[in-house]
Amino acid sequence: MTVTVDESRCIACGMCAFAAPEVFRVVGKSSTVIAQPEGRAPKVRDAANGCPVNAIRVS
């Protein structure tokens, strides 16, 4: 699983960092991926699905 955040779309709401703090962190005006998740990581998919601006991509 590879996770990316489109910084041009991100509004830094912090929902992803709350849902999966081991993967996301809000830095400045956008969220960033601090570590790629291992395995299926359902919390990361929840964060991506809950992103209000669809800035998180999981592949």
All heavy atoms as TSV, in Angstrom:
chain	resi	resn	atom	element	x	y	z
A	1	MET	N	N	0.844	-1.172	0.000
A	1	MET	CA	C	0.000	0.000	0.000
A	1	MET	C	C	0.893	1.239	0.000
A	1	MET	O	O	1.836	1.334	0.769
A	1	MET	CB	C	-0.891	-0.014	1.250
A	1	MET	CG	C	-1.680	1.241	1.462
A	1	MET	SD	S	-2.680	1.239	2.972
A	1	MET	CE	C	-3.895	0.005	2.592
A	2	THR	N	N	0.577	2.177	-0.889
A	2	THR	CA	C	1.295	3.443	-0.956
A	2	THR	C	C	0.295	4.575	-0.734
A	2	THR	O	O	-0.764	4.597	-1.340
A	2	THR	CB	C	1.971	3.618	-2.326
A	2	THR	OG1	O	2.868	2.528	-2.533
A	2	THR	CG2	C	2.738	4.917	-2.386
A	3	VAL	N	N	0.657	5.503	0.135
A	3	VAL	CA	C	-0.220	6.617	0.477
A	3	VAL	C	C	0.452	7.918	0.084
A	3	VAL	O	O	1.641	8.121	0.353
A	3	VAL	CB	C	-0.525	6.632	1.991
A	3	VAL	CG1	C	-1.433	7.788	2.356
A	3	VAL	CG2	C	-1.125	5.324	2.425
A	4	THR	N	N	-0.314	8.808	-0.551
A	4	THR	CA	C	0.176	10.142	-0.884
A	4	THR	C	C	-0.883	11.174	-0.517
A	4	THR	O	O	-2.069	10.858	-0.445
A	4	THR	CB	C	0.511	10.276	-2.382
A	4	THR	OG1	O	-0.657	9.991	-3.144
A	4	THR	CG2	C	1.632	9.338	-2.794
A	5	VAL	N	N	-0.435	12.395	-0.305
A	5	VAL	CA	C	-1.326	13.508	-0.029
A	5	VAL	C	C	-1.070	14.582	-1.079
A	5	VAL	O	O	0.076	15.002	-1.275
A	5	VAL	CB	C	-1.100	14.093	1.381
A	5	VAL	CG1	C	-1.960	15.328	1.606
A	5	VAL	CG2	C	-1.382	13.051	2.453
A	6	ASP	N	N	-2.120	15.014	-1.745
A	6	ASP	CA	C	-2.025	16.105	-2.713
A	6	ASP	C	C	-2.043	17.409	-1.914
A	6	ASP	O	O	-3.097	17.867	-1.466
A	6	ASP	CB	C	-3.196	16.034	-3.695
A	6	ASP	CG	C	-3.155	17.104	-4.754
A	6	ASP	OD1	O	-2.396	18.089	-4.599
A	6	ASP	OD2	O	-3.891	16.958	-5.745
A	7	GLU	N	N	-0.878	18.004	-1.730
A	7	GLU	CA	C	-0.755	19.195	-0.899
A	7	GLU	C	C	-1.504	20.389	-1.477
A	7	GLU	O	O	-1.890	21.285	-0.729
A	7	GLU	CB	C	0.712	19.533	-0.684
A	7	GLU	CG	C	1.433	18.493	0.149
A	7	GLU	CD	C	2.898	18.826	0.386
A	7	GLU	OE1	O	3.319	19.944	0.048
A	7	GLU	OE2	O	3.603	17.957	0.918
A	8	SER	N	N	-1.743	20.396	-2.779
A	8	SER	CA	C	-2.477	21.512	-3.380
A	8	SER	C	C	-3.974	21.451	-3.046
A	8	SER	O	O	-4.655	22.475	-3.109
A	8	SER	CB	C	-2.277	21.538	-4.896
A	8	SER	OG	O	-2.899	20.420	-5.510
A	9	ARG	N	N	-4.455	20.284	-2.672
A	9	ARG	CA	C	-5.879	20.117	-2.305
A	9	ARG	C	C	-6.092	20.145	-0.799
A	9	ARG	O	O	-7.153	20.529	-0.335
A	9	ARG	CB	C	-6.413	18.803	-2.850
A	9	ARG	CG	C	-6.442	18.733	-4.356
A	9	ARG	CD	C	-7.048	17.437	-4.784
A	9	ARG	NE	N	-8.462	17.486	-4.427
A	9	ARG	CZ	C	-9.451	17.215	-5.260
A	9	ARG	NH1	N	-9.184	16.858	-6.481
A	9	ARG	NH2	N	-10.691	17.275	-4.859
A	10	CYS	N	N	-5.096	19.714	-0.038
A	10	CYS	CA	C	-5.225	19.546	1.409
A	10	CYS	C	C	-5.530	20.886	2.092
A	10	CYS	O	O	-4.930	21.913	1.777
A	10	CYS	CB	C	-3.933	18.957	1.972
A	10	CYS	SG	S	-3.990	18.664	3.751
A	11	ILE	N	N	-6.465	20.847	3.059
A	11	ILE	CA	C	-6.826	22.037	3.830
A	11	ILE	C	C	-6.356	21.932	5.287
A	11	ILE	O	O	-6.707	22.755	6.112
A	11	ILE	CB	C	-8.339	22.311	3.769
A	11	ILE	CG1	C	-9.131	21.117	4.324
A	11	ILE	CG2	C	-8.764	22.659	2.347
A	11	ILE	CD1	C	-10.627	21.376	4.484
A	12	ALA	N	N	-5.573	20.917	5.592
A	12	ALA	CA	C	-4.987	20.719	6.920
A	12	ALA	C	C	-6.034	20.629	8.027
A	12	ALA	O	O	-5.849	21.157	9.112
A	12	ALA	CB	C	-3.958	21.811	7.227
A	13	CYS	N	N	-7.131	19.932	7.754
A	13	CYS	CA	C	-8.184	19.800	8.768
A	13	CYS	C	C	-7.757	18.886	9.911
A	13	CYS	O	O	-8.298	18.961	10.999
A	13	CYS	CB	C	-9.486	19.325	8.144
A	13	CYS	SG	S	-9.482	17.592	7.638
A	14	GLY	N	N	-6.802	17.984	9.651
A	14	GLY	CA	C	-6.277	17.114	10.693
A	14	GLY	C	C	-7.021	15.812	10.892
A	14	GLY	O	O	-6.655	15.012	11.749
A	15	MET	N	N	-8.061	15.581	10.118
A	15	MET	CA	C	-8.838	14.352	10.272
A	15	MET	C	C	-7.962	13.118	10.046
A	15	MET	O	O	-8.058	12.141	10.778
A	15	MET	CB	C	-10.017	14.370	9.291
A	15	MET	CG	C	-11.049	13.281	9.498
A	15	MET	SD	S	-10.647	11.615	8.927
A	15	MET	CE	C	-10.140	11.895	7.271
A	16	CYS	N	N	-7.103	13.164	9.048
A	16	CYS	CA	C	-6.258	12.009	8.748
A	16	CYS	C	C	-5.262	11.734	9.876
A	16	CYS	O	O	-5.037	10.589	10.249
A	16	CYS	CB	C	-5.531	12.198	7.421
A	16	CYS	SG	S	-4.492	13.664	7.350
A	17	ALA	N	N	-4.680	12.800	10.424
A	17	ALA	CA	C	-3.728	12.641	11.524
A	17	ALA	C	C	-4.416	12.101	12.769
A	17	ALA	O	O	-3.820	11.354	13.545
A	17	ALA	CB	C	-3.050	13.973	11.821
A	18	PHE	N	N	-5.676	12.439	12.954
A	18	PHE	CA	C	-6.449	11.900	14.077
A	18	PHE	C	C	-6.755	10.420	13.855
A	18	PHE	O	O	-6.651	9.608	14.769
A	18	PHE	CB	C	-7.748	12.691	14.261
A	18	PHE	CG	C	-8.589	12.191	15.384
A	18	PHE	CD1	C	-8.270	12.489	16.696
A	18	PHE	CD2	C	-9.704	11.411	15.135
A	18	PHE	CE1	C	-9.046	12.005	17.738
A	18	PHE	CE2	C	-10.479	10.931	16.174
A	18	PHE	CZ	C	-10.146	11.234	17.485
A	19	ALA	N	N	-7.107	10.070	12.614
A	19	ALA	CA	C	-7.492	8.692	12.297
A	19	ALA	C	C	-6.299	7.742	12.276
A	19	ALA	O	O	-6.414	6.592	12.686
A	19	ALA	CB	C	-8.216	8.643	10.952
A	20	ALA	N	N	-5.170	8.210	11.767
A	20	ALA	CA	C	-3.981	7.352	11.636
A	20	ALA	C	C	-2.719	8.167	11.945
A	20	ALA	O	O	-1.947	8.509	11.045
A	20	ALA	CB	C	-3.914	6.763	10.240
A	21	PRO	N	N	-2.486	8.486	13.212
A	21	PRO	CA	C	-1.340	9.336	13.578
A	21	PRO	C	C	0.023	8.724	13.276
A	21	PRO	O	O	1.018	9.439	13.177
A	21	PRO	CB	C	-1.534	9.564	15.082
A	21	PRO	CG	C	-2.370	8.418	15.536
A	21	PRO	CD	C	-3.260	8.070	14.374
A	22	GLU	N	N	0.056	7.408	13.100
A	22	GLU	CA	C	1.329	6.761	12.763
A	22	GLU	C	C	1.683	6.941	11.286
A	22	GLU	O	O	2.808	6.650	10.874
A	22	GLU	CB	C	1.287	5.271	13.121
A	22	GLU	CG	C	0.295	4.450	12.329
A	22	GLU	CD	C	-1.157	4.536	12.808
A	22	GLU	OE1	O	-1.472	5.266	13.758
A	22	GLU	OE2	O	-1.978	3.833	12.202
A	23	VAL	N	N	0.750	7.448	10.491
A	23	VAL	CA	C	0.967	7.625	9.051
A	23	VAL	C	C	0.952	9.101	8.648
A	23	VAL	O	O	1.740	9.521	7.805
A	23	VAL	CB	C	-0.089	6.844	8.238
A	23	VAL	CG1	C	0.055	7.097	6.744
A	23	VAL	CG2	C	0.006	5.354	8.544
A	24	PHE	N	N	0.066	9.901	9.233
A	24	PHE	CA	C	-0.114	11.292	8.824
A	24	PHE	C	C	0.256	12.261	9.939
A	24	PHE	O	O	0.067	11.979	11.110
A	24	PHE	CB	C	-1.583	11.552	8.451
A	24	PHE	CG	C	-2.094	10.690	7.346
A	24	PHE	CD1	C	-2.866	9.576	7.622
A	24	PHE	CD2	C	-1.827	10.993	6.020
A	24	PHE	CE1	C	-3.362	8.782	6.610
A	24	PHE	CE2	C	-2.314	10.199	4.998
A	24	PHE	CZ	C	-3.083	9.097	5.297
A	25	ARG	N	N	0.723	13.446	9.509
A	25	ARG	CA	C	0.972	14.544	10.437
A	25	ARG	C	C	0.701	15.843	9.691
A	25	ARG	O	O	1.094	15.983	8.536
A	25	ARG	CB	C	2.402	14.527	10.935
A	25	ARG	CG	C	2.683	15.647	11.931
A	25	ARG	CD	C	4.045	15.545	12.577
A	25	ARG	NE	N	4.089	14.314	13.366
A	25	ARG	CZ	C	5.195	13.590	13.552
A	25	ARG	NH1	N	6.330	13.966	13.022
A	25	ARG	NH2	N	5.150	12.487	14.269
A	26	VAL	N	N	0.037	16.782	10.353
A	26	VAL	CA	C	-0.189	18.092	9.756
A	26	VAL	C	C	1.064	18.923	9.989
A	26	VAL	O	O	1.513	19.095	11.118
A	26	VAL	CB	C	-1.429	18.792	10.356
A	26	VAL	CG1	C	-1.577	20.191	9.793
A	26	VAL	CG2	C	-2.678	17.966	10.084
A	27	VAL	N	N	1.624	19.402	8.881
A	27	VAL	CA	C	2.825	20.232	8.929
A	27	VAL	C	C	2.529	21.493	8.129
A	27	VAL	O	O	2.313	21.415	6.915
A	27	VAL	CB	C	4.049	19.495	8.336
A	27	VAL	CG1	C	5.268	20.395	8.335
A	27	VAL	CG2	C	4.321	18.206	9.088
A	28	GLY	N	N	2.497	22.602	8.803
A	28	GLY	CA	C	2.192	23.857	8.117
A	28	GLY	C	C	0.763	23.877	7.615
A	28	GLY	O	O	-0.176	23.656	8.371
A	29	LYS	N	N	0.611	24.086	6.309
A	29	LYS	CA	C	-0.718	24.231	5.719
A	29	LYS	C	C	-1.232	22.973	5.042
A	29	LYS	O	O	-2.201	23.033	4.292
A	29	LYS	CB	C	-0.700	25.374	4.708
A	29	LYS	CG	C	-0.450	26.711	5.345
A	29	LYS	CD	C	-0.497	27.814	4.334
A	29	LYS	CE	C	-0.286	29.154	5.001
A	29	LYS	NZ	N	-0.380	30.261	4.054
A	30	SER	N	N	-0.589	21.821	5.285
A	30	SER	CA	C	-1.091	20.579	4.702
A	30	SER	C	C	-0.639	19.386	5.529
A	30	SER	O	O	0.277	19.473	6.336
A	30	SER	CB	C	-0.627	20.422	3.250
A	30	SER	OG	O	0.754	20.186	3.200
A	31	SER	N	N	-1.289	18.283	5.265
A	31	SER	CA	C	-0.923	17.030	5.895
A	31	SER	C	C	0.217	16.402	5.103
A	31	SER	O	O	0.355	16.633	3.902
A	31	SER	CB	C	-2.128	16.090	5.900
A	31	SER	OG	O	-1.788	14.875	6.518
A	32	THR	N	N	1.011	15.618	5.777
A	32	THR	CA	C	2.091	14.913	5.108
A	32	THR	C	C	2.124	13.467	5.585
A	32	THR	O	O	1.656	13.156	6.677
A	32	THR	CB	C	3.452	15.607	5.365
A	32	THR	OG1	O	4.445	15.013	4.559
A	32	THR	CG2	C	3.851	15.530	6.813
A	33	VAL	N	N	2.652	12.599	4.751
A	33	VAL	CA	C	2.804	11.189	5.101
A	33	VAL	C	C	4.155	11.039	5.788
A	33	VAL	O	O	5.185	11.336	5.192
A	33	VAL	CB	C	2.718	10.294	3.843
A	33	VAL	CG1	C	2.960	8.837	4.206
A	33	VAL	CG2	C	1.377	10.456	3.157
A	34	ILE	N	N	4.133	10.604	7.042
A	34	ILE	CA	C	5.383	10.451	7.784
A	34	ILE	C	C	5.919	9.031	7.722
A	34	ILE	O	O	7.092	8.802	7.982
A	34	ILE	CB	C	5.240	10.922	9.247
A	34	ILE	CG1	C	4.145	10.156	9.971
A	34	ILE	CG2	C	5.004	12.416	9.295
A	34	ILE	CD1	C	4.083	10.412	11.467
A	35	ALA	N	N	5.059	8.073	7.379
A	35	ALA	CA	C	5.477	6.678	7.250
A	35	ALA	C	C	4.445	5.944	6.401
A	35	ALA	O	O	3.247	6.156	6.563
A	35	ALA	CB	C	5.589	6.006	8.613
A	36	GLN	N	N	4.916	5.106	5.516
A	36	GLN	CA	C	4.003	4.297	4.711
A	36	GLN	C	C	3.453	3.170	5.587
A	36	GLN	O	O	4.192	2.571	6.373
A	36	GLN	CB	C	4.719	3.718	3.487
A	36	GLN	CG	C	5.093	4.771	2.460
A	36	GLN	CD	C	3.883	5.428	1.827
A	36	GLN	OE1	O	2.858	4.791	1.586
A	36	GLN	NE2	N	3.992	6.713	1.563
A	37	PRO	N	N	2.167	2.890	5.484
A	37	PRO	CA	C	1.558	1.845	6.311
A	37	PRO	C	C	1.973	0.454	5.850
A	37	PRO	O	O	2.289	0.246	4.679
A	37	PRO	CB	C	0.065	2.055	6.108
A	37	PRO	CG	C	-0.040	2.696	4.767
A	37	PRO	CD	C	1.193	3.538	4.620
A	38	GLU	N	N	1.943	-0.459	6.794
A	38	GLU	CA	C	2.234	-1.854	6.475
A	38	GLU	C	C	0.922	-2.620	6.387
A	38	GLU	O	O	-0.023	-2.347	7.123
A	38	GLU	CB	C	3.120	-2.462	7.549
A	38	GLU	CG	C	4.491	-1.836	7.618
A	38	GLU	CD	C	5.366	-2.502	8.663
A	38	GLU	OE1	O	5.037	-3.625	9.095
A	38	GLU	OE2	O	6.361	-1.893	9.041
A	39	GLY	N	N	0.848	-3.564	5.477
A	39	GLY	CA	C	-0.345	-4.383	5.350
A	39	GLY	C	C	-1.520	-3.612	4.788
A	39	GLY	O	O	-1.360	-2.654	4.047
A	40	ARG	N	N	-2.708	-4.002	5.187
A	40	ARG	CA	C	-3.931	-3.410	4.646
A	40	ARG	C	C	-4.283	-2.073	5.289
A	40	ARG	O	O	-4.889	-1.232	4.654
A	40	ARG	CB	C	-5.082	-4.390	4.786
A	40	ARG	CG	C	-4.874	-5.604	3.905
A	40	ARG	CD	C	-5.879	-6.670	4.125
A	40	ARG	NE	N	-7.219	-6.142	4.342
A	40	ARG	CZ	C	-8.320	-6.803	4.150
A	40	ARG	NH1	N	-8.245	-8.040	3.739
A	40	ARG	NH2	N	-9.484	-6.280	4.385
A	41	ALA	N	N	-3.924	-1.877	6.542
A	41	ALA	CA	C	-4.104	-0.611	7.259
A	41	ALA	C	C	-5.488	0.013	7.061
A	41	ALA	O	O	-5.627	1.034	6.399
A	41	ALA	CB	C	-3.005	0.364	6.864
A	42	PRO	N	N	-6.517	-0.584	7.639
A	42	PRO	CA	C	-7.873	-0.042	7.441
A	42	PRO	C	C	-8.039	1.393	7.939
A	42	PRO	O	O	-8.838	2.148	7.390
A	42	PRO	CB	C	-8.768	-1.008	8.218
A	42	PRO	CG	C	-7.861	-1.777	9.097
A	42	PRO	CD	C	-6.508	-1.768	8.473
A	43	LYS	N	N	-7.272	1.808	8.955
A	43	LYS	CA	C	-7.374	3.180	9.442
A	43	LYS	C	C	-6.960	4.182	8.364
A	43	LYS	O	O	-7.516	5.269	8.276
A	43	LYS	CB	C	-6.522	3.387	10.692
A	43	LYS	CG	C	-7.024	2.640	11.901
A	43	LYS	CD	C	-6.316	3.060	13.170
A	43	LYS	CE	C	-4.843	2.733	13.127
A	43	LYS	NZ	N	-4.158	3.016	14.392
A	44	VAL	N	N	-5.997	3.785	7.520
A	44	VAL	CA	C	-5.541	4.669	6.451
A	44	VAL	C	C	-6.623	4.810	5.391
A	44	VAL	O	O	-6.884	5.904	4.893
A	44	VAL	CB	C	-4.218	4.162	5.849
A	44	VAL	CG1	C	-3.818	4.981	4.643
A	44	VAL	CG2	C	-3.128	4.191	6.901
A	45	ARG	N	N	-7.283	3.729	5.065
A	45	ARG	CA	C	-8.394	3.804	4.101
A	45	ARG	C	C	-9.539	4.642	4.670
A	45	ARG	O	O	-10.173	5.413	3.948
A	45	ARG	CB	C	-8.875	2.412	3.727
A	45	ARG	CG	C	-7.843	1.661	2.898
A	45	ARG	CD	C	-8.488	0.557	2.091
A	45	ARG	NE	N	-7.481	-0.208	1.396
A	45	ARG	CZ	C	-6.986	0.109	0.201
A	45	ARG	NH1	N	-7.407	1.183	-0.419
A	45	ARG	NH2	N	-6.067	-0.640	-0.368
A	46	ASP	N	N	-9.797	4.519	5.968
A	46	ASP	CA	C	-10.816	5.345	6.605
A	46	ASP	C	C	-10.445	6.829	6.501
A	46	ASP	O	O	-11.304	7.670	6.227
A	46	ASP	CB	C	-10.999	4.972	8.076
A	46	ASP	CG	C	-11.663	3.625	8.278
A	46	ASP	OD1	O	-12.246	3.096	7.304
A	46	ASP	OD2	O	-11.581	3.098	9.402
A	47	ALA	N	N	-9.174	7.134	6.715
A	47	ALA	CA	C	-8.711	8.519	6.602
A	47	ALA	C	C	-8.893	9.036	5.183
A	47	ALA	O	O	-9.358	10.155	4.974
A	47	ALA	CB	C	-7.255	8.628	7.023
A	48	ALA	N	N	-8.548	8.222	4.201
A	48	ALA	CA	C	-8.694	8.629	2.805
A	48	ALA	C	C	-10.163	8.834	2.448
A	48	ALA	O	O	-10.519	9.823	1.797
A	48	ALA	CB	C	-8.061	7.592	1.883
A	49	ASN	N	N	-11.009	7.924	2.882
A	49	ASN	CA	C	-12.445	8.041	2.590
A	49	ASN	C	C	-13.079	9.227	3.307
A	49	ASN	O	O	-14.059	9.798	2.814
A	49	ASN	CB	C	-13.181	6.759	2.963
A	49	ASN	CG	C	-12.845	5.624	2.044
A	49	ASN	OD1	O	-12.475	5.823	0.903
A	49	ASN	ND2	N	-12.951	4.396	2.548
A	50	GLY	N	N	-12.534	9.601	4.456
A	50	GLY	CA	C	-13.099	10.704	5.225
A	50	GLY	C	C	-12.531	12.063	4.886
A	50	GLY	O	O	-13.007	13.077	5.395
A	51	CYS	N	N	-11.516	12.116	4.043
A	51	CYS	CA	C	-10.908	13.405	3.690
A	51	CYS	C	C	-11.946	14.282	2.985
A	51	CYS	O	O	-12.481	13.895	1.939
A	51	CYS	CB	C	-9.700	13.182	2.789
A	51	CYS	SG	S	-8.881	14.727	2.311
A	52	PRO	N	N	-12.220	15.476	3.538
A	52	PRO	CA	C	-13.279	16.312	2.960
A	52	PRO	C	C	-12.967	16.861	1.564
A	52	PRO	O	O	-13.879	17.282	0.855
A	52	PRO	CB	C	-13.446	17.431	3.979
A	52	PRO	CG	C	-12.152	17.499	4.698
A	52	PRO	CD	C	-11.634	16.077	4.709
A	53	VAL	N	N	-11.700	16.860	1.181
A	53	VAL	CA	C	-11.332	17.397	-0.131
A	53	VAL	C	C	-10.688	16.345	-1.041
A	53	VAL	O	O	-10.118	16.659	-2.065
A	53	VAL	CB	C	-10.411	18.635	-0.008
A	53	VAL	CG1	C	-11.145	19.796	0.632
A	53	VAL	CG2	C	-9.151	18.286	0.773
A	54	ASN	N	N	-10.769	15.083	-0.620
A	54	ASN	CA	C	-10.209	13.956	-1.393
A	54	ASN	C	C	-8.743	14.168	-1.775
A	54	ASN	O	O	-8.346	13.940	-2.913
A	54	ASN	CB	C	-11.049	13.696	-2.644
A	54	ASN	CG	C	-12.433	13.239	-2.298
A	54	ASN	OD1	O	-12.619	12.418	-1.408
A	54	ASN	ND2	N	-13.420	13.792	-2.981
A	55	ALA	N	N	-7.950	14.592	-0.802
A	55	ALA	CA	C	-6.535	14.858	-1.048
A	55	ALA	C	C	-5.650	13.624	-0.832
A	55	ALA	O	O	-4.495	13.621	-1.230
A	55	ALA	CB	C	-6.043	15.982	-0.143
A	56	ILE	N	N	-6.192	12.576	-0.225
A	56	ILE	CA	C	-5.399	11.376	0.095
A	56	ILE	C	C	-5.636	10.317	-0.945
A	56	ILE	O	O	-6.776	9.984	-1.262
A	56	ILE	CB	C	-5.763	10.841	1.494
A	56	ILE	CG1	C	-5.524	11.914	2.547
A	56	ILE	CG2	C	-4.974	9.574	1.803
A	56	ILE	CD1	C	-6.072	11.560	3.915
A	57	ARG	N	N	-4.546	9.769	-1.460
A	57	ARG	CA	C	-4.606	8.680	-2.436
A	57	ARG	C	C	-3.952	7.436	-1.841
A	57	ARG	O	O	-2.867	7.503	-1.288
A	57	ARG	CB	C	-3.876	9.043	-3.730
A	57	ARG	CG	C	-4.438	10.231	-4.446
A	57	ARG	CD	C	-5.735	9.883	-5.151
A	57	ARG	NE	N	-6.318	11.036	-5.779
A	57	ARG	CZ	C	-7.396	11.669	-5.371
A	57	ARG	NH1	N	-8.043	11.241	-4.326
A	57	ARG	NH2	N	-7.858	12.725	-6.003
A	58	VAL	N	N	-4.647	6.309	-1.969
A	58	VAL	CA	C	-4.139	5.025	-1.495
A	58	VAL	C	C	-4.096	4.090	-2.691
A	58	VAL	O	O	-5.093	3.915	-3.388
A	58	VAL	CB	C	-5.039	4.432	-0.393
A	58	VAL	CG1	C	-4.520	3.079	0.059
A	58	VAL	CG2	C	-5.160	5.389	0.781
A	59	SER	N	N	-2.939	3.519	-2.941
A	59	SER	CA	C	-2.814	2.573	-4.057
A	59	SER	C	C	-2.060	1.346	-3.643
A	59	SER	O	O	-1.452	1.298	-2.600
A	59	SER	CB	C	-2.140	3.236	-5.247
A	59	SER	OG	O	-0.869	3.714	-4.895
